[in-house]
Amino acid sequence: METANLIWGLIFSSVGIGYFIYGRKQSNLVARYCGIALILYPYLITNTLALVAVGVVLMLTPRFVEL
């Protein structure tokens, strides 16, 4: 189970770096903060299903929320 967490954490952190860079260049606060959250949250969640669920929600948030 720890291998799955490591791989999912790597995937979501990589997407988070992309969101952060995009949010910084486009001055999009939602994408920037979701990127930071995607980078940091895998350190806090140990359950694989919860890790994937939170990651998907954070990835979809900039699509539906605009400030």
DRENDO-1510 file (C-alpha; in Angstrom, 1 decimal, always signed):
<recs>
REC; n; res; u; v; w
REC; 1; MET; +0.0; +0.0; +0.0 .
REC; 2; GLU; +2.8; +2.4; +0.7 .
REC; 3; THR; +4.0; +2.1; -2.9 .
REC; 4; ALA; +0.6; +3.2; -4.2 .
REC; 5; ASN; +0.7; +6.3; -1.9 .
REC; 6; LEU; +4.2; +7.2; -3.1 .
REC; 7; ILE; +3.2; +6.9; -6.8 .
REC; 8; TRP; -0.1; +8.8; -6.4 .
REC; 9; GLY; +1.7; +11.5; -4.3 .
REC; 10; LEU; +4.3; +11.9; -7.1 .
REC; 11; ILE; +1.6; +12.2; -9.7 .
REC; 12; PHE; -0.4; +14.8; -7.8 .
REC; 13; SER; +2.7; +16.8; -6.7 .
REC; 14; SER; +3.8; +17.0; -10.4 .
REC; 15; VAL; +0.4; +18.3; -11.4 .
REC; 16; GLY; +0.5; +20.7; -8.5 .
REC; 17; ILE; +3.8; +22.1; -9.7 .
REC; 18; GLY; +2.2; +22.7; -13.1 .
REC; 19; TYR; -0.8; +24.4; -11.5 .
REC; 20; PHE; +1.4; +26.6; -9.3 .
REC; 21; ILE; +3.5; +27.7; -12.3 .
REC; 22; TYR; +0.4; +28.4; -14.4 .
REC; 23; GLY; -1.3; +30.2; -11.6 .
REC; 24; ARG; +1.7; +32.4; -11.0 .
REC; 25; LYS; +2.1; +33.3; -14.6 .
REC; 26; GLN; -1.6; +34.0; -15.2 .
REC; 27; SER; -2.2; +35.6; -11.8 .
REC; 28; ASN; -4.9; +33.0; -11.1 .
REC; 29; LEU; -5.1; +32.6; -7.3 .
REC; 30; VAL; -7.3; +29.5; -7.4 .
REC; 31; ALA; -4.9; +27.6; -9.6 .
REC; 32; ARG; -1.9; +28.8; -7.6 .
REC; 33; TYR; -3.3; +27.7; -4.2 .
REC; 34; CYS; -4.6; +24.4; -5.6 .
REC; 35; GLY; -1.1; +23.8; -6.9 .
REC; 36; ILE; +0.4; +24.4; -3.4 .
REC; 37; ALA; -2.3; +22.2; -1.9 .
REC; 38; LEU; -1.5; +19.4; -4.4 .
REC; 39; ILE; +2.1; +19.6; -3.6 .
REC; 40; LEU; +1.7; +19.5; +0.2 .
REC; 41; TYR; -1.3; +17.3; +0.9 .
REC; 42; PRO; +0.2; +13.8; +0.1 .
REC; 43; TYR; +2.4; +14.2; +3.2 .
REC; 44; LEU; -0.7; +14.4; +5.4 .
REC; 45; ILE; -3.0; +11.6; +4.0 .
REC; 46; THR; -2.0; +8.0; +4.4 .
REC; 47; ASN; -5.2; +6.3; +3.0 .
REC; 48; THR; -4.8; +5.6; -0.8 .
REC; 49; LEU; -8.5; +6.2; -1.6 .
REC; 50; ALA; -8.6; +9.4; +0.3 .
REC; 51; LEU; -5.4; +10.5; -1.4 .
REC; 52; VAL; -6.8; +10.0; -4.8 .
REC; 53; ALA; -10.2; +11.5; -3.9 .
REC; 54; VAL; -8.7; +14.7; -2.5 .
REC; 55; GLY; -6.3; +14.9; -5.4 .
REC; 56; VAL; -9.0; +14.7; -8.0 .
REC; 57; VAL; -11.1; +17.3; -6.1 .
REC; 58; LEU; -8.1; +19.7; -6.0 .
REC; 59; MET; -7.4; +19.2; -9.6 .
REC; 60; LEU; -11.0; +19.9; -10.7 .
REC; 61; THR; -11.4; +23.0; -8.4 .
REC; 62; PRO; -9.7; +25.6; -10.7 .
REC; 63; ARG; -12.0; +24.4; -13.5 .
REC; 64; PHE; -15.2; +25.2; -11.7 .
REC; 65; VAL; -14.1; +28.1; -9.3 .
REC; 66; GLU; -13.0; +31.4; -10.7 .
REC; 67; LEU; -12.1; +34.5; -8.7 .
</recs>
